[in-house]
Amino acid sequence: MKRNLFLLVILVFLLALLGIGLLQRGLVILALPLLFYLAAAWVLRPAGAALSLHRSIDPVRAVQGKPVTVTLQITNVGQAVAQFTARDQFSRRLQLQDGGSTSLIAHLPAGETLTLQYAVTAYRGAYQDFVVETSAQGLQDCFEVVHHYETPSLFMIHPQGEKLKSVRIRPAFTHGFAGSIASRRGGTGVDFFTVREYQPGDSLRHINWKMSARDDRRFYTNVMEQEQVTDVGIILDARQRVNLVNSRGSLFEYGVRAAASLAQRFLDDGHRVSLLVYGSGKKRVFPGYGKHQAHRILDTLASVTPIVNFALTNFDNLPVRFFTPGSQIVMISPIVMEDIPYITKMRAFGYEVLVISPNPVAFEAAENGDASSLAYRLAFAEREFMLQQLRQGGTQVINWQVGQPLEGALQRASFGARGALHGQRRSL
């Protein structure tokens, strides 16, 4: 019951009661017009609007921080409504942009359409729960009919990734398609691979004239190394035990953004990419190529959260066989000491493993503003010893300071690998 209707009923009741109690006929007569008004309001009360609702989201996939436009169209397919009110309700995780409105009040004739449009921003995730609350009121504004309409419309907010230039990987297995990975096979390419004796049909541009000049009877040809595509499996560590949260955010969020950036880079290079989220469950995205695979991976990353799962506290249940034998595995994890044997086991299975490890010690030290205390120096030394064990097992490790761009950490690791390779060649 609306407030003004309640006040009218109380007023009529008081006038009638006072008139009878005080034997004042004038007070009873004074209550009659109000009683007639209430009777007319009851007869002319709204029956409720027959509505058709249509919602559209643009875009249905957006990057975290980018606005998403929500458009709601309300069409009256019944009788005219003198006073119509609609209010759109959604999750508190959605933030309404400045200047936007989620409600409207208007006269709604039969067959007319009202449009409500606003923009929201959101944290990464999947959103679809919308409820429209409508109310129809008569001219007397005494009676109101309220309805709630559930209008689910799914849209995804993807993590904000970083634009990466290149990622240096050297898998043992490649596919027979042109790509960006040196395949250790002779063929068409830009890098020198080996030299062989000239064969009819070889391009004259590839003849090694210096070596041919030392032999009076034979010519020799430079063989270039083929560049092909490969299978890349990304493992995101979602175990709660390795996640840290402070005023700067969550260490896990940096891992999610890194996984999104790496997946996009590998897909742009033409590789076949898969994803495994380990810890809160075992969410999988099977191997695939192209833009649709990027959507599948980013949709999965949009809704992952670290939770406690006692069956997945260690990597002993890691389904390594999910990935193609001989492929490249990129693991994004802060890493604890118990993880080293399982990562080494992946190397034993024939996988090339790249570990991108967000540094939890530096993350906490930056929060407290003290990286020189004895406790932090011991923690840094322990972590470096742990990562060195992985490197000795043949695993490429990038110790990522999350306060710095991932691209810089990848480039420094690439230069370090090139320097080590040149040093080995000079020693030979």
C-alpha positions, 0 to 999 in steps of 0.5 A, spaced: 500 500 500 502 506 498 503 512 503 498 517 500 493 511 500 494 509 507 494 516 509 487 517 506 484 511 509 487 513 516 484 520 515 477 517 512 477 513 518 478 518 523 473 523 520 468 518 521 470 516 528 470 523 530 463 524 527 460 518 530 463 519 537 462 527 537 455 526 534 457 531 529 454 530 522 458 535 518 465 531 520 461 524 517 459 528 511 466 531 510 469 524 510 464 522 504 468 526 498 475 522 500 471 516 501 468 517 494 475 518 491 478 512 494 472 508 491 474 511 484 481 510 485 480 502 486 475 502 480 480 505 476 486 502 479 492 499 474 491 492 472 499 492 470 503 493 464 504 487 459 511 488 457 516 486 452 523 487 454 529 486 450 536 487 453 543 488 448 550 489 451 556 492 447 561 489 447 559 482 449 567 481 451 571 487 453 577 488 457 577 490 464 577 498 465 573 499 459 566 501 459 560 496 456 554 499 454 547 496 456 541 498 452 534 496 455 528 497 451 521 496 454 515 495 449 508 496 452 504 490 448 498 492 453 494 498 455 496 505 456 499 506 463 498 513 466 505 513 470 510 508 469 517 507 472 522 502 471 529 501 474 534 496 472 538 492 478 545 489 477 551 486 481 554 490 485 561 488 482 558 493 476 560 500 477 555 505 473 559 510 469 558 518 471 552 521 468 548 514 467 542 513 470 539 506 471 531 508 472 526 512 468 519 515 469 514 516 463 507 516 461 507 509 457 502 509 451 500 502 448 505 500 443 510 505 445 517 503 446 522 506 452 529 506 451 534 506 457 541 506 456 547 507 461 555 504 461 558 500 466 565 498 468 567 492 471 572 487 474 574 481 470 569 476 470 562 473 467 556 477 468 549 476 466 544 477 472 540 483 471 533 484 474 528 490 471 523 492 477 517 496 473 511 499 477 504 501 474 500 507 477 494 510 476 492 517 475 490 518 482 496 515 485 493 511 490 495 504 487 501 501 484 502 494 481 510 492 481 513 486 477 520 484 477 523 481 470 529 477 470 533 479 463 539 475 463 544 477 458 551 474 459 558 478 457 565 477 459 570 482 462 577 479 460 583 481 464 588 487 462 593 484 458 600 487 456 602 487 449 608 483 448 613 483 442 616 476 442 617 470 447 623 466 446 622 459 446 625 452 444 621 446 444 623 440 441 617 438 437 614 443 431 609 442 426 610 443 419 607 450 418 611 456 417 612 460 424 617 463 428 620 457 432 627 455 429 625 447 428 632 445 428 631 442 421 634 445 414 629 449 409 627 455 408 629 460 413 633 466 415 638 463 420 644 459 418 643 452 419 649 448 416 652 447 409 652 441 404 654 439 397 651 443 392 645 439 388 641 441 382 636 446 383 639 449 389 639 457 389 645 460 387 644 465 392 645 460 397 652 457 395 658 458 400 663 461 395 668 461 400 668 453 402 667 452 394 673 456 393 677 451 397 675 445 393 676 444 386 671 439 384 665 441 388 660 446 390 657 447 397 650 450 399 648 454 405 642 451 409 638 455 413 634 453 419 626 452 418 622 456 422 615 453 424 609 453 429 609 449 435 604 447 441 604 451 447 601 449 453 600 455 459 599 453 466 596 458 471 598 456 478 591 458 482 593 455 489 591 459 494 597 457 498 602 461 493 597 467 493 599 473 497 594 479 498 596 486 500 594 493 499 597 493 492 593 487 490 593 480 489 599 476 486 595 472 483 592 477 478 599 479 476 599 471 474 592 472 470 594 478 466 601 474 464 597 468 462 592 473 458 598 476 455 602 470 453 596 466 450 595 472 445 602 473 443 603 465 442 596 465 438 599 471 434 605 468 432 601 462 429 602 457 435 597 452 437 595 454 444 592 450 450 591 453 457 590 449 464 588 453 471 591 448 476 589 449 484 582 451 485 580 446 480 583 443 473 580 448 468 582 446 461 582 449 454 584 444 449 589 446 444 587 451 438 589 456 433 586 463 432 581 468 434 576 463 437 581 460 441 583 467 444 576 468 446 576 461 449 582 462 453 580 469 455 573 467 457 576 462 462 581 467 465 576 472 466 572 467 472 578 464 475 579 465 482 584 462 487 581 457 493 583 452 497 583 445 494 586 440 499 587 435 493 591 440 489 595 443 494 601 440 490 603 439 483 603 431 484 596 431 481 598 435 475 595 432 468 602 433 464 599 428 459 594 433 457 599 437 453 602 434 446 609 430 448 615 434 446 611 441 446 613 447 450 610 448 457 609 455 460 608 455 467 606 461 471 607 460 478 610 463 484 613 456 486 615 453 492 620 448 494 615 442 494 614 444 486 621 443 484 621 435 483 614 435 479 617 441 474 623 436 473 619 431 472 616 434 466 623 435 463 624 428 464 617 427 460 621 431 454 617 437 455 621 444 454 619 448 460 619 455 461 617 458 468 615 465 469 615 466 477 612 472 480 616 474 486 612 473 492 618 476 496 619 482 492 612 483 492 611 483 500 618 487 501 615 493 496 609 493 500 613 494 507 618 498 504 624 494 506 628 490 502 634 490 506 632 487 513 635 480 514 629 477 514 628 479 507 635 478 505 634 471 507 628 470 503 631 472 497 637 468 498 632 462 499 628 463 493 634 464 488 637 457 491 630 454 489 630 457 482 637 455 481 635 448 482 630 449 477 635 452 472 640 446 473 635 441 471 634 445 464 628 449 466 628 456 463 626 461 469 624 468 469 624 471 476 619 476 475 618 483 479 611 484 478 612 491 479 615 491 472 613 490 465 613 483 463 616 485 457 622 487 460 623 481 464 622 477 458 627 481 454 632 480 459 632 473 459 632 472 452 639 477 452 641 472 457 640 466 454 643 469 447 649 471 451 650 464 454 649 461 447 655 465 444 659 463 450 658 456 449 660 457 442 666 461 443 669 455 448 668 450 442 
